Each structure stands twice: as C-alpha cells, then as structure tokens.
Amino acid sequence: MAGSDSGRGNWLITAIVGPIIVGLIIWFATSSNSPIHHAKAGVTGGSIEAVTVDNGTPCCTFDVKASIQGYDGQWCSSKAIIINSDTGDQGSPIDEASYQPQAGQDEGVATDTVPITAAGNYIVRFILYAPNGTEMDQRDSSQLTVNVGQ
C-alpha cells in the first residue's frame, strides 16, 4: 500500500527532524556559542582605592587613588564633601580632580586640595563619577583635626 508508506515518511519527519530543526533555531537565538550571538558590552566601573591625608597649608591636601575600568580616554570626575565629625554638618560638594584612564583597566593618584578653614574635627568624603555623571564609588578620609591658623 503506497498510502501507508507515505504516512510513515511524514511521521519520521514530524517526530525526528522537526524537533532537531526547532532545537537548532532555539540554539541560534539564545546560546552564547551561536554564530549570531552579539558580544557583551564591556564592563565599566570605578572605585576609590585609598584616601591619604597629607595635611598641608592651607589645610588640607589628600592623595586619592582611583581605579577605573572600561572608560578608556573618557573623563571621570570626582568631588569632595567636608563633614564636621563633631556636628555631622556637611558642606556642598567641591569639584576635585578628574581622571582620564588610558587603558581598559587603569589607576591613578590625584592630589586634591580641600579648603578647611575652621577649627574642628573633620572627615572628607570623596566621590568618583562615571563620564555620564553616575556615582561609581565613594570613600571617606580618616578623621583629621584642624587647628585655627593651620
């Protein structure tokens, strides 16, 4: 019977070849190993690795070490906020050094001057920003005591 053989062939295509084709389509669309998979965007970010108080006249200078990844050639800004340790009062953000990484992963140290003119105990918070203005990290200095006339 010719009709029965034809039905058996359609069954083989539907039951075996069909799922293989569907599996390949799913693999091409979703697998990271597929030829049509797009490369992931590069990882970007940054951190303030260390803040060292140098003091200085006028008070105060700080060495701020930053590590930045993925912003090769772009400017990443930083700001400082003076915090009175005795009262908790905070000043307005002060523009500080900008970093321009020269490699995919780069780090550098900037010497920032933060003017503190009143006697008291202070902490200075440094904030690092991505080129688009998004905050990437912040780090506080150790507490420092400023005497009048320093």
Secondary structure, DSSP 4 states (H G I P E B T S, - for coil): -HHHHHHHHHHHIIIIIHHHHHHHHHHHHH-TTSTTPPPPPPP-EEEEEEEEEEE-SSS-EEEEEEEEES-TT--EEEEEEEEETTT--B---EEEEEE--SSSEEEEEEEEE----S-EEEEEEEEEE-TTS-EEEEEEPPPEEE-TT-
